[in-house]
């Protein structure tokens, strides 16, 4: 199992529309990726490591797939539609990480 994490950094002037992300973008993801998508989650950053410090990320979206190949095969044909939706919910440049789930 692999996890694709899409992390939107929190910096001066960053914006993120959580309502849009949850009600419009994530349903778009589920529709486009279909059965290849095995699960998803959305985290909203609320704080950093020090008391009162800001979260390093405004939000993180997590997508689960059986393999990197399954992710690539499902995402590739829909990349343009998915990526072109980013400006509708954030003015940041998301960072992507693909991880192997161990537990």
N, C-alpha and C positions, 0 to 999 in steps of 0.2 A: 504494500500500500504506500502511495506517495501523497504528500500534501503540498499544494501550491498555495503559498501565502502571498497576498498582495497587500503591501504595507504603505500607507499614505503618511509621509512624514509631517510632523508638527513643527512648523517654523513660523517666524514672523510673517503675518499676512496670509497664512494658510487658511483655507476654508474647506469644509466638508459637510455635505447635506446628507445626514444619516437617514432621514425619512425617505429621500429619493433612492438612496443606495439599497435600503431594505425593501422598499415597495416596488421599485422599477428595475434597478440594475441586477439585483440577485435573481429575480424572476426571469430576466433576459438571459442570464447565465444558465439557469436551469433549463430553459427552453432550448437554447442553442446547443448545449453540451449533452443533453439527453441522458440516456442510460449509462454513458461513460462516467458521469458525475455520481459518485457513490455517497457523498455527503457534503455539507457546507456549514459554515459558521461565520458569524460576524462579531468582532470585538470592537468596542468603542474605548479609546484611550481615556483614562481618567486621572492618571498621575504617574510620576516618574519614581526613581529609586529613593529620592530624598523626600521627606515630608513637605508637602506643598509645592513640589516641583512639577512642571508640566510633563505630560506623557510624551515620549519620543515619537509616537505615532498617533494621529487623529483617529485612525481606524485600521483594522486589519481584517481582510477577508480570507477565509480558508476554504480550499476546495480539495476534496479527496478523490483519488483515482486509483485503480488497480496498479497502474504502471505509468512511467513517463511516456511510453508509446501511446497508451490510451489517452492521456492528456493531449499529446501533440496531435493525434488523429482527430480528436473531437474539437479542439480549439482552432486548429489551422484554418479550416474552411469558414470559420465564423470570426476570425481575429479582427477583421475590419469593423464589423458591426459592434463587437464587444469593446474594442479600444476606442472607437469613435464616441462611445457613450461617456467616457471618463470626464470630459469637461462639463457634463451635466450635473456632476456631484462633487467635484473637487477641482481646485486650481493647482494641485500638487502634481509632481511626477512620481507615481507609485514605484516602489521597489518590489521586485519579484524574487521569491526564493522557493526553490523546489527541494523538499526534504523527504527522506525516507522515514516513514513512521515506524518506530521501534516498539512502542507500547500503546 
